[in-house]
Amino acid sequence: MLTRITVRVKTKDAKFLGSSMGGAMVTLRDARTRELLASGLTTGSTGDTERILSRPHTGWDTLSDETSACFRTEIDIAEPRLIEVTAFGPLAQTQSALQCSSQQWVIPGKHISEGDAWILELPGIAVDIFHPPAHSRVPVVDRTVKLLANVIMM
């Protein structure tokens, strides 16, 4: 039976990992057999800043909206299965990319697609070092080195 699943990757204490950061690679597997059930990228916006970061919210509040980044898929299962979802990203900042995962039982025809659906939380920050270049031959011993970097929340 086809079962719809929507996966969102939310960065810790921040917004959804969407197209602007290259998204995240999402993989769904049977947790026991490791069978690959689906994979793809999260796409869409980082979400509504006011809704996610400025308003106090309870565990029942929906943080996403129609434009918030996600990966949507349908899996064909005949019986309840323990599914593991893994996310790796941000893909536009692979030097800062991390992996996170979550498991839950999925029941045939019981869609996980409403509201925030299935959210994975990805901690970390994205760091781009501009100077010195990665393959610089500038010796660092007993010297002051100018460091220029862009550091942002994922």
Secondary structure by P-SEA (a helix, b strand, c coil): cbbbbbbbbbccccccccccccbbbbbbccccccccccbbbbbcccccccccccccccccccccccccbbbbbbbbbccccbbbbbbbcccccccbbbbbbbbbbbcccccccccccbbbbbbbbbbbbccccccccccccccbbbbbbbbbcc
